[in-house]
Amino acid sequence: MRVQYGHDRVSGNPHRSLLPGAVDHHDLPLIGNYGVNPEDVESAGVQAEAFLLKEYLPFPSNYRSQGSLGDYLKESGVLGLEGIDTRALTRHLRNFGAMRSAASTEVLDPEP
């Protein structure tokens, strides 16, 4: 059985981040359409150091939304990266297990 959690439940739940500095990712194709509601946050802040997404929708449409996921991450000082093949990442983690990682916006190997 697969259970889906909203990004507010996952990123704000201290029990979901097993290690300090965890990088959170979602393999759902579109994240951000629900927005963020402070009533749904389960801890004092975002528990992940970075949030990886396939596609981000910056304009939430849920009637309960009090702000966007992007603004919530920015206010919390958490890096959000869009355009990641999160399904491939999920398969990789399933095959090889949890591992150290780094997320950055800096291009270390620019194309010539």
Secondary structure in CASP SS format (residue, H / E / C, confidence):
PFRMAT SS
TARGET T0000
AUTHOR 0000-0000-0000
METHOD secondary structure of the structure
MODEL  1
M C 1.00
R C 1.00
V C 1.00
Q C 1.00
Y C 1.00
G C 1.00
H H 1.00
D H 1.00
R H 1.00
V H 1.00
S H 1.00
G H 1.00
N C 1.00
P C 1.00
H C 1.00
R C 1.00
S C 1.00
L C 1.00
L C 1.00
P C 1.00
G C 1.00
A C 1.00
V E 1.00
D E 1.00
H E 1.00
H C 1.00
D C 1.00
L C 1.00
P C 1.00
L C 1.00
I E 1.00
G C 1.00
N C 1.00
Y C 1.00
G C 1.00
V E 1.00
N C 1.00
P H 1.00
E H 1.00
D H 1.00
V C 1.00
E C 1.00
S C 1.00
A C 1.00
G C 1.00
V C 1.00
Q C 1.00
A C 1.00
E C 1.00
A E 1.00
F E 1.00
L E 1.00
L E 1.00
K C 1.00
E C 1.00
Y E 1.00
L C 1.00
P C 1.00
F C 1.00
P C 1.00
S C 1.00
N C 1.00
Y C 1.00
R C 1.00
S C 1.00
Q C 1.00
G E 1.00
S C 1.00
L H 1.00
G H 1.00
D H 1.00
Y H 1.00
L H 1.00
K H 1.00
E H 1.00
S H 1.00
G C 1.00
V C 1.00
L E 1.00
G E 1.00
L E 1.00
E E 1.00
G C 1.00
I C 1.00
D C 1.00
T H 1.00
R H 1.00
A H 1.00
L H 1.00
T H 1.00
R H 1.00
H H 1.00
L H 1.00
R H 1.00
N H 1.00
F H 1.00
G C 1.00
A C 1.00
M C 1.00
R C 1.00
S C 1.00
A C 1.00
A C 1.00
S C 1.00
T C 1.00
E C 1.00
V C 1.00
L C 1.00
D C 1.00
P C 1.00
E C 1.00
P C 1.00
END
